[in-house]
Structure formats: C-alpha cells, structure tokens
Amino acid sequence: MIPRFPVYLFDVDGTLVDSAPDICAAVQSVLHSRGRFDVPDSVLRTYIGKHLDETWSDLGFPESEWTPMLTDYREIYAKRAHKLTRRYEGVLEGLAGLTGARKSTATTKGTPTTRIVLETFGVLEHFDHVQGTDGFPAKPKPDVILKSLQVFGVKPGDALLVGDAESDMAAGRAAGLKICAVRYGYGRVEDLAKWDPDYWIDDLRELSGIK
C-alpha cells in the first residue's frame, strides 16, 4: 500500500503519455537532415527523459551543432502536434483519484510545451502547477523538482516523484524525495532498480488505491 503524499511530481514522457513515436520521429528528421540514417528508434528511446544535448554528444556531433539541432527538433516536434502520442491507460483516473493532493510536473520538456501536452491529453485540469526545464540543468539534476517544491512551499519529505527513467530516480533522490518507479515506461526495470525506488507501480491508479 502506497501512502498518500501532500504533493506529487510527475515525469511526463513515459509516465503520463507514450510520446516516443513523435519524439523519435522528430529526432530522426533532425538526424536525416544531417546525413545520419544509422540510429534506430530503439536507441533513441533510451534517451527520452534526458536533455537532447546528451543525445547529440553521444552520436558524435560537435557542440557547435547542438543548439541548432535542438532548435530544429523543437520546431519539428511542435509541428507533429502529438499525432502519434497517446495517454497511458489509467492516468486520468489515477490523477483524479489523488484528491486533496497538489500535483506538478518534473519533465525535461519546457513548460509551455508541457502545458500543451497536458491539455491535449485532457489532464491539465488535474495539475495545480506545471513545471518544465526552463533555462536550468535538466534531470538527473534536481532543479526541475526543486522549482515545484519552492512554488508549493513544501519540504522534500512532503512529495513523491513518479517517473519511468533513471534520470527521474536520480533527480528525485538528489532532491531528497521518495521515488516511485513505473514499470510501463521507457526505462528498463533493472536500471530503475539500481536506485532502490521506495515504490513500484504498473498503473497510475495504484497511487490512489483504486487499482
């Protein structure tokens, strides 16, 4: 049984929505425009939740190209309008079931894009605050988490971080939160287990005890 927390912070990609098809397609468009056709989606999925600069770096692109590539990605991703993205089963009910708790996001996406995603998939109304990564270090650094804690005026012990990736677990631990790993996202269970999550779920409804 997972106890109730005053505050819940949620990763977005791989936790609330299955956005990999749109993310990977947008990244592939950027890579193809630069003559790279050798990176399968299976590889790109392992980078979801990390800053794209890490992707570009690992693929051998010089730092001088990272910012233009990120700009291209954001334009392409926005134009796709999330047409291949879907909300995970149980997310809407799971969020609605956390009555009395405040909720925010902890995502590598920027805040404006995050708001659009939440609104597109009908869950924005369940969030008291939306926090993306805006001009500060991305996960696994804890900055995006600390921003929401500051907005809510709560201590780390009052919040639970829910995510599907190692970067989520690392950021949550660094911020001093309890962490909950989801098994249905993009992270490998064996990698998540290295962080010894306080809780595991297969469905967001488990947070509120309705499944």
N, C-alpha and C positions, 0 to 999 in steps of 0.2 A: 504494500500500500504506500503510495507516494503522498507525503504530507502536503497540505496546502501552503502556498507562499503568498505573501502580500504582493509580490511583483514577479512577473515572468518576462524574460527576454528571449526572443525567438530569432534564430537564423531564418533566412528566407529560402534561398535556393537549396533544394534537397531536404527541407524541413517542412515548409508550408506549401511550396509548389515544386513540381517537377519541371524545371526550366532548362534542363540540359540540352534538349533538341535545339532550342533557339539560341542558347549561349554558344554551343559548339558550332552551329551553322554560321553565326556571326564571326566567330574566331576564324573559322575556315575561310570565310570570304577575305578577311584581312591577310591570312597566310597565302592564299592563292594569288592575291594581287601582288605579292612579293615573291612569287615563284616557288612557294613551298606547298607541295601536294603530298608530302610523305608523313603527315601527322594524323593518325586516325582519331576518331571521336573518343575511342576508349582511353586514349592518353589524355585528351583534353578534359575529360570528365574528372580526372584525378586532380585537376587544378581548380575546379569550381569551389568557391569559397575563399580562394587566395587572390591577392592582387594580381592583375594581368601582367604587371611588370615582371613578376616571377616567371610567368609562362614565357614571355618574350626572351628573358635572360636564359632560361634553361634550353630554349630552342636555338640559342646561338646568335640572336640579334644584338647588335651593338646598342649601348644605352642611348645613343643619339636618336635611335628609331623608336624607342619605347613610347614616348609621348605622342608622336604622330600615329602610331599603331593603335594606341588607346583611344585617341580621338576618332579614328576610323571605326573602331569597334563600337563605340557608343552610338555613333550615327547609324550604323548598320543594324545594331541590336534594336534601337528605338523604332526604326522603320519596319522591322519584322512584326511589331505590335503584338508580341507574345502569342502568335497564332498557333504554335505547337506546344505551348506551355499548358499545364493543367494543374488544378488544385488537388492535393492528395486527399484521398478518402478520409473522412473523419476530422479534417482540420476545422471546418466550420463549426461542427458540433463541439469539438474539443475546446475551441476558443470560447464559444458561447457558454460552455459549462463551467468556466472559471469565473463564476460570478463573485463580485466583490474584490477581485484582484485587479491590479493595474498591469497593463501589458505594453511592451515596446519591442522594437526590432533591434537586432545586432547583426548587421549584414555588411558585406563588402561593397554592395551597391551604394550609390549616392542616395541621399534622402529623397530628392524629387522622383527618381526612378522607382525607389521602393514604394513611395505613396501610390504611384501609378499602378504598380503590380498588385498591391493590396486592394486597390479599388477595382481593378479589372477582374479580380477573382473573388470579389464580394466579401472581403474580410476586414477592410479598412475600419469599418464601424466598431470592430471589437478591440481596436487599439487606442490607448489613451495618448500615446506618443509614437512617433515614427523616427527612428534614428538610423541613418546610414553613415558611411565612411566619407566624411567631408573635409578634406584637407589635413587629415592626420593619419598616423600609421594604421594600416589595416590589420585584421586578425592574422596571425596569432597574438599580436599586441592587444592589450585590453581596452584601448581608448574608446572604441565604439560602445562598449559596455559601461564604462565609467561615465560617459556622457549621459546615458539614460538614468543611471543612479543619481547623478547630480540633478537632473531635471525633476526626478521624483522625490529627491531629498531623503533617500533611504541608504542604509548600510548594506554592504555586500551580503551579509547574512540574511537579509530580508528577501533576496532574489534568487531565482532559479534560471540558469541558462540552458536553453534547449537547442540542440544542434546535431548535425549529422556528420561533421568533419573533424579531423584532428585539430584544425585551426580553431574551431569553436571550443573544443575541450581545453586547448592550451590557453585561449583568451579567458575563458571562464575561470580556470584555475589561477591565472595571473591576477585576475580581478578579485579573487577571494570568494567566488560564488560556489554554491553547489551546482553540479553539472548533470544534465540528463542527456544521454545519447539516444538518438533514434536509429533503429536498425534498417529502415526502409530507404534511406537517402543514398548519397554517393560515396560516403566513407566506408572503408572496409571495417567490419566488426573487430577484427584482430588489431587493427590500428587504433580504433577508438578505445579498445580495452586497455591499451598501454597507459591511458590516463586515469584508469580506475574510476569510471563515472559513478556518481552516487546513485543514479537511477538509469534504467533502460526502458524504452518503450517501443512498441511496434505500431502504435496508433496514437494520435494525439489525444484521443478521447480517454486514454488511460490516465492522463494528468488529473482529470476531474472525477475519475472513478465511474464514468458512465459506460466503460467497456472493460 
